Amino acid sequence: MADANLKAFDDAHPSRSVTIQQSPRWQPYSPKRRAAPLLVPWFKLSGRWLEQAGFHPRQHLKIEVQHERLVITPA
């Protein structure tokens, strides 16, 4: 569960920026396939700022998906 004590959180940088990358989705090998691989968006979040915000390694998370918005909270 996220820590309710956010006094240690660095308020000087309350937002972060990442770039969405693209990665080919795994598909079974077929020598007859001629189409380009299906590309899917992905990004990685990591850093001490996640810990400072109250998140911990191996913690289960709930991700709410909205149009152009993701809300990440402890599960």
N, CA, C and O atoms as CSV, one atom per row, in Angstrom:
chain,resi,resn,atom,element,x,y,z
A,1,MET,N,N,0.843,-1.170,0.000
A,1,MET,CA,C,0.000,0.000,0.000
A,1,MET,C,C,0.890,1.235,0.000
A,1,MET,O,O,1.961,1.220,0.607
A,2,ALA,N,N,0.477,2.275,-0.653
A,2,ALA,CA,C,1.270,3.502,-0.729
A,2,ALA,C,C,1.367,4.142,0.643
A,2,ALA,O,O,0.417,4.104,1.425
A,3,ASP,N,N,2.508,4.726,0.927
A,3,ASP,CA,C,2.761,5.394,2.191
A,3,ASP,C,C,2.024,6.724,2.215
A,3,ASP,O,O,2.152,7.522,1.286
A,4,ALA,N,N,1.253,6.970,3.273
A,4,ALA,CA,C,0.487,8.214,3.371
A,4,ALA,C,C,1.373,9.404,3.712
A,4,ALA,O,O,0.960,10.547,3.517
A,5,ASN,N,N,2.582,9.165,4.216
A,5,ASN,CA,C,3.476,10.254,4.583
A,5,ASN,C,C,4.268,10.684,3.355
A,5,ASN,O,O,5.247,10.040,2.979
A,6,LEU,N,N,3.836,11.774,2.737
A,6,LEU,CA,C,4.506,12.239,1.529
A,6,LEU,C,C,5.422,13.425,1.794
A,6,LEU,O,O,5.829,14.107,0.854
A,7,LYS,N,N,5.757,13.687,3.071
A,7,LYS,CA,C,6.633,14.812,3.387
A,7,LYS,C,C,7.996,14.659,2.725
A,7,LYS,O,O,8.631,15.657,2.385
A,8,ALA,N,N,8.456,13.418,2.537
A,8,ALA,CA,C,9.766,13.192,1.921
A,8,ALA,C,C,9.712,13.350,0.405
A,8,ALA,O,O,10.751,13.366,-0.255
A,9,PHE,N,N,8.512,13.465,-0.145
A,9,PHE,CA,C,8.367,13.576,-1.595
A,9,PHE,C,C,8.907,14.911,-2.074
A,9,PHE,O,O,8.671,15.949,-1.455
A,10,ASP,N,N,9.622,14.873,-3.167
A,10,ASP,CA,C,10.244,16.065,-3.734
A,10,ASP,C,C,9.206,16.870,-4.511
A,10,ASP,O,O,8.955,16.596,-5.684
A,11,ASP,N,N,8.597,17.869,-3.853
A,11,ASP,CA,C,7.578,18.688,-4.501
A,11,ASP,C,C,8.159,19.622,-5.544
A,11,ASP,O,O,7.410,20.223,-6.314
A,12,ALA,N,N,9.471,19.758,-5.589
A,12,ALA,CA,C,10.088,20.644,-6.571
A,12,ALA,C,C,9.905,20.103,-7.992
A,12,ALA,O,O,9.971,20.863,-8.958
A,13,HIS,N,N,9.676,18.799,-8.120
A,13,HIS,CA,C,9.484,18.170,-9.430
A,13,HIS,C,C,8.265,17.248,-9.364
A,13,HIS,O,O,8.427,16.029,-9.393
A,14,PRO,N,N,7.041,17.799,-9.274
A,14,PRO,CA,C,5.862,16.955,-9.092
A,14,PRO,C,C,5.436,16.177,-10.336
A,14,PRO,O,O,4.604,15.277,-10.232
A,15,SER,N,N,5.981,16.498,-11.503
A,15,SER,CA,C,5.618,15.745,-12.702
A,15,SER,C,C,6.878,15.223,-13.379
A,15,SER,O,O,7.966,15.775,-13.211
A,16,ARG,N,N,6.717,14.172,-14.132
A,16,ARG,CA,C,7.822,13.553,-14.852
A,16,ARG,C,C,7.421,13.415,-16.315
A,16,ARG,O,O,6.234,13.399,-16.640
A,17,SER,N,N,8.405,13.317,-17.188
A,17,SER,CA,C,8.146,13.133,-18.614
A,17,SER,C,C,8.820,11.862,-19.099
A,17,SER,O,O,9.960,11.572,-18.735
A,18,VAL,N,N,8.115,11.115,-19.916
A,18,VAL,CA,C,8.679,9.944,-20.577
A,18,VAL,C,C,8.266,9.996,-22.042
A,18,VAL,O,O,7.322,10.699,-22.404
A,19,THR,N,N,8.968,9.260,-22.871
A,19,THR,CA,C,8.626,9.168,-24.283
A,19,THR,C,C,8.094,7.772,-24.558
A,19,THR,O,O,8.709,6.780,-24.168
A,20,ILE,N,N,6.969,7.695,-25.219
A,20,ILE,CA,C,6.411,6.394,-25.571
A,20,ILE,C,C,7.222,5.827,-26.727
A,20,ILE,O,O,7.390,6.465,-27.766
A,21,GLN,N,N,7.717,4.618,-26.520
A,21,GLN,CA,C,8.507,3.907,-27.520
A,21,GLN,C,C,7.587,2.966,-28.296
A,21,GLN,O,O,6.398,2.862,-27.994
A,22,GLN,N,N,8.132,2.297,-29.275
A,22,GLN,CA,C,7.379,1.260,-29.969
A,22,GLN,C,C,8.171,-0.032,-29.936
A,22,GLN,O,O,9.401,-0.038,-29.982
A,23,SER,N,N,7.437,-1.116,-29.855
A,23,SER,CA,C,8.064,-2.429,-29.774
A,23,SER,C,C,7.238,-3.401,-30.609
A,23,SER,O,O,6.010,-3.324,-30.601
A,24,PRO,N,N,7.887,-4.316,-31.329
A,24,PRO,CA,C,7.102,-5.290,-32.089
A,24,PRO,C,C,6.418,-6.280,-31.151
A,24,PRO,O,O,7.038,-6.803,-30.225
A,25,ARG,N,N,5.165,-6.524,-31.395
A,25,ARG,CA,C,4.427,-7.508,-30.604
A,25,ARG,C,C,4.879,-8.894,-31.044
A,25,ARG,O,O,5.074,-9.142,-32.234
A,26,TRP,N,N,5.043,-9.794,-30.080
A,26,TRP,CA,C,5.477,-11.146,-30.404
A,26,TRP,C,C,4.419,-11.830,-31.253
A,26,TRP,O,O,3.225,-11.759,-30.961
A,27,GLN,N,N,4.872,-12.488,-32.303
A,27,GLN,CA,C,3.996,-13.287,-33.157
A,27,GLN,C,C,4.733,-14.574,-33.496
A,27,GLN,O,O,5.955,-14.571,-33.640
A,28,PRO,N,N,4.006,-15.664,-33.624
A,28,PRO,CA,C,4.673,-16.915,-33.993
A,28,PRO,C,C,5.408,-16.757,-35.324
A,28,PRO,O,O,4.948,-16.047,-36.219
A,29,TYR,N,N,6.532,-17.416,-35.439
A,29,TYR,CA,C,7.321,-17.327,-36.671
A,29,TYR,C,C,6.577,-17.990,-37.826
A,29,TYR,O,O,6.027,-19.083,-37.684
A,30,SER,N,N,6.571,-17.322,-38.951
A,30,SER,CA,C,5.997,-17.889,-40.164
A,30,SER,C,C,6.856,-17.438,-41.337
A,30,SER,O,O,6.967,-16.237,-41.584
A,31,PRO,N,N,7.467,-18.368,-42.067
A,31,PRO,CA,C,8.308,-17.966,-43.202
A,31,PRO,C,C,7.498,-17.318,-44.326
A,31,PRO,O,O,8.078,-16.671,-45.197
A,32,LYS,N,N,6.178,-17.477,-44.328
A,32,LYS,CA,C,5.332,-16.904,-45.376
A,32,LYS,C,C,4.829,-15.498,-45.029
A,32,LYS,O,O,4.216,-14.842,-45.871
A,33,ARG,N,N,5.074,-15.039,-43.830
A,33,ARG,CA,C,4.574,-13.724,-43.418
A,33,ARG,C,C,5.296,-12.630,-44.201
A,33,ARG,O,O,6.526,-12.596,-44.242
A,34,ARG,N,N,4.537,-11.752,-44.810
A,34,ARG,CA,C,5.116,-10.652,-45.573
A,34,ARG,C,C,4.813,-9.302,-44.938
A,34,ARG,O,O,5.458,-8.304,-45.260
A,35,ALA,N,N,3.855,-9.268,-44.057
A,35,ALA,CA,C,3.467,-7.997,-43.443
A,35,ALA,C,C,4.504,-7.569,-42.409
A,35,ALA,O,O,5.197,-8.397,-41.818
A,36,ALA,N,N,4.591,-6.289,-42.213
A,36,ALA,CA,C,5.487,-5.752,-41.181
A,36,ALA,C,C,4.969,-6.183,-39.808
A,36,ALA,O,O,3.769,-6.398,-39.642
A,37,PRO,N,N,5.850,-6.308,-38.840
A,37,PRO,CA,C,5.401,-6.712,-37.507
A,37,PRO,C,C,4.475,-5.658,-36.902
A,37,PRO,O,O,4.617,-4.462,-37.157
A,38,LEU,N,N,3.537,-6.124,-36.107
A,38,LEU,CA,C,2.625,-5.234,-35.411
A,38,LEU,C,C,3.399,-4.507,-34.312
A,38,LEU,O,O,4.012,-5.152,-33.461
A,39,LEU,N,N,3.380,-3.182,-34.320
A,39,LEU,CA,C,4.093,-2.397,-33.315
A,39,LEU,C,C,3.116,-1.915,-32.252
A,39,LEU,O,O,2.016,-1.460,-32.565
A,40,VAL,N,N,3.525,-2.018,-30.999
A,40,VAL,CA,C,2.688,-1.583,-29.881
A,40,VAL,C,C,3.448,-0.539,-29.065
A,40,VAL,O,O,4.675,-0.591,-28.990
A,41,PRO,N,N,2.735,0.407,-28.454
A,41,PRO,CA,C,3.404,1.409,-27.625
A,41,PRO,C,C,3.814,0.818,-26.275
A,41,PRO,O,O,3.141,-0.065,-25.743
A,42,TRP,N,N,4.929,1.317,-25.727
A,42,TRP,CA,C,5.358,0.916,-24.389
A,42,TRP,C,C,6.187,2.035,-23.774
A,42,TRP,O,O,6.764,2.860,-24.482
A,43,PHE,N,N,6.238,2.048,-22.446
A,43,PHE,CA,C,7.131,2.947,-21.726
A,43,PHE,C,C,7.482,2.320,-20.389
A,43,PHE,O,O,6.792,1.422,-19.905
A,44,LYS,N,N,8.554,2.803,-19.805
A,44,LYS,CA,C,9.058,2.267,-18.542
A,44,LYS,C,C,9.110,3.391,-17.525
A,44,LYS,O,O,9.579,4.489,-17.826
A,45,LEU,N,N,8.631,3.121,-16.324
A,45,LEU,CA,C,8.740,4.066,-15.216
A,45,LEU,C,C,9.704,3.484,-14.202
A,45,LEU,O,O,9.535,2.343,-13.773
A,46,SER,N,N,10.703,4.241,-13.816
A,46,SER,CA,C,11.626,3.786,-12.782
A,46,SER,C,C,12.289,4.996,-12.154
A,46,SER,O,O,12.406,6.050,-12.779
A,47,GLY,N,N,12.712,4.838,-10.940
A,47,GLY,CA,C,13.431,5.913,-10.274
A,47,GLY,C,C,13.087,6.010,-8.800
A,47,GLY,O,O,12.066,5.496,-8.343
A,48,ARG,N,N,13.955,6.674,-8.077
A,48,ARG,CA,C,13.749,6.860,-6.635
A,48,ARG,C,C,12.491,7.668,-6.352
A,48,ARG,O,O,11.900,7.548,-5.279
A,49,TRP,N,N,12.083,8.489,-7.308
A,49,TRP,CA,C,10.893,9.306,-7.104
A,49,TRP,C,C,9.649,8.446,-6.906
A,49,TRP,O,O,8.713,8.875,-6.231
A,50,LEU,N,N,9.615,7.227,-7.483
A,50,LEU,CA,C,8.485,6.329,-7.244
A,50,LEU,C,C,8.455,5.883,-5.784
A,50,LEU,O,O,7.393,5.823,-5.164
A,51,GLU,N,N,9.621,5.575,-5.250
A,51,GLU,CA,C,9.721,5.198,-3.842
A,51,GLU,C,C,9.341,6.374,-2.948
A,51,GLU,O,O,8.644,6.197,-1.949
A,52,GLN,N,N,9.794,7.561,-3.302
A,52,GLN,CA,C,9.463,8.751,-2.519
A,52,GLN,C,C,7.963,9.048,-2.560
A,52,GLN,O,O,7.422,9.662,-1.641
A,53,ALA,N,N,7.302,8.612,-3.624
A,53,ALA,CA,C,5.855,8.805,-3.742
A,53,ALA,C,C,5.074,7.711,-3.011
A,53,ALA,O,O,3.844,7.749,-2.976
A,54,GLY,N,N,5.786,6.726,-2.422
A,54,GLY,CA,C,5.125,5.701,-1.627
A,54,GLY,C,C,4.978,4.352,-2.302
A,54,GLY,O,O,4.317,3.470,-1.754
A,55,PHE,N,N,5.571,4.158,-3.475
A,55,PHE,CA,C,5.501,2.873,-4.162
A,55,PHE,C,C,6.747,2.054,-3.844
A,55,PHE,O,O,7.821,2.603,-3.598
A,56,HIS,N,N,6.583,0.720,-3.854
A,56,HIS,CA,C,7.677,-0.167,-3.461
A,56,HIS,C,C,7.851,-1.288,-4.490
A,56,HIS,O,O,6.898,-1.626,-5.192
A,57,PRO,N,N,9.059,-1.873,-4.592
A,57,PRO,CA,C,9.273,-3.001,-5.503
A,57,PRO,C,C,8.310,-4.154,-5.195
A,57,PRO,O,O,8.002,-4.419,-4.033
A,58,ARG,N,N,7.850,-4.818,-6.216
A,58,ARG,CA,C,6.941,-5.972,-6.150
A,58,ARG,C,C,5.547,-5.613,-5.648
A,58,ARG,O,O,4.740,-6.503,-5.379
A,59,GLN,N,N,5.257,-4.335,-5.520
A,59,GLN,CA,C,3.929,-3.911,-5.082
A,59,GLN,C,C,2.941,-4.075,-6.241
A,59,GLN,O,O,3.266,-3.754,-7.384
A,60,HIS,N,N,1.758,-4.566,-5.951
A,60,HIS,CA,C,0.725,-4.698,-6.976
A,60,HIS,C,C,0.060,-3.342,-7.180
A,60,HIS,O,O,-0.228,-2.625,-6.222
A,61,LEU,N,N,-0.176,-3.007,-8.437
A,61,LEU,CA,C,-0.752,-1.715,-8.779
A,61,LEU,C,C,-2.041,-1.890,-9.557
A,61,LEU,O,O,-2.254,-2.899,-10.229
A,62,LYS,N,N,-2.899,-0.880,-9.451
A,62,LYS,CA,C,-4.108,-0.799,-10.268
A,62,LYS,C,C,-3.897,0.351,-11.239
A,62,LYS,O,O,-3.516,1.447,-10.829
A,63,ILE,N,N,-4.140,0.114,-12.513
A,63,ILE,CA,C,-3.979,1.149,-13.525
A,63,ILE,C,C,-5.337,1.404,-14.159
A,63,ILE,O,O,-5.890,0.541,-14.842
A,64,GLU,N,N,-5.866,2.597,-13.926
A,64,GLU,CA,C,-7.129,2.998,-14.538
A,64,GLU,C,C,-6.808,3.663,-15.870
A,64,GLU,O,O,-5.979,4.570,-15.938
A,65,VAL,N,N,-7.464,3.210,-16.915
A,65,VAL,CA,C,-7.201,3.717,-18.258
A,65,VAL,C,C,-8.345,4.629,-18.682
A,65,VAL,O,O,-9.508,4.226,-18.703
A,66,GLN,N,N,-7.993,5.853,-19.017
A,66,GLN,CA,C,-8.935,6.839,-19.530
A,66,GLN,C,C,-8.343,7.384,-20.822
A,66,GLN,O,O,-7.191,7.096,-21.147
A,67,HIS,N,N,-9.113,8.158,-21.550
A,67,HIS,CA,C,-8.607,8.725,-22.799
A,67,HIS,C,C,-7.417,9.630,-22.499
A,67,HIS,O,O,-7.557,10.632,-21.797
A,68,GLU,N,N,-6.245,9.279,-23.029
A,68,GLU,CA,C,-4.993,10.020,-22.858
A,68,GLU,C,C,-4.600,10.238,-21.397
A,68,GLU,O,O,-3.960,11.237,-21.068
A,69,ARG,N,N,-4.981,9.306,-20.521
A,69,ARG,CA,C,-4.632,9.430,-19.107
A,69,ARG,C,C,-4.570,8.049,-18.463
A,69,ARG,O,O,-5.444,7.210,-18.679
A,70,LEU,N,N,-3.521,7.828,-17.669
A,70,LEU,CA,C,-3.392,6.626,-16.852
A,70,LEU,C,C,-3.309,7.071,-15.399
A,70,LEU,O,O,-2.561,7.991,-15.070
A,71,VAL,N,N,-4.078,6.419,-14.528
A,71,VAL,CA,C,-4.033,6.712,-13.101
A,71,VAL,C,C,-3.521,5.459,-12.408
A,71,VAL,O,O,-4.152,4.404,-12.480
A,72,ILE,N,N,-2.370,5.571,-11.734
A,72,ILE,CA,C,-1.713,4.426,-11.105
A,72,ILE,C,C,-1.849,4.549,-9.596
A,72,ILE,O,O,-1.406,5.533,-9.003
A,73,THR,N,N,-2.469,3.538,-8.971
A,73,THR,CA,C,-2.663,3.518,-7.524
A,73,THR,C,C,-2.352,2.118,-7.004
A,73,THR,O,O,-2.356,1.160,-7.778
A,74,PRO,N,N,-2.081,1.984,-5.696
A,74,PRO,CA,C,-1.868,0.649,-5.134
A,74,PRO,C,C,-3.122,-0.203,-5.308
A,74,PRO,O,O,-4.242,0.300,-5.215
A,75,ALA,N,N,-2.926,-1.490,-5.559
A,75,ALA,CA,C,-4.068,-2.400,-5.754
A,75,ALA,C,C,-4.646,-2.802,-4.412
A,75,ALA,O,O,-5.613,-3.563,-4.359
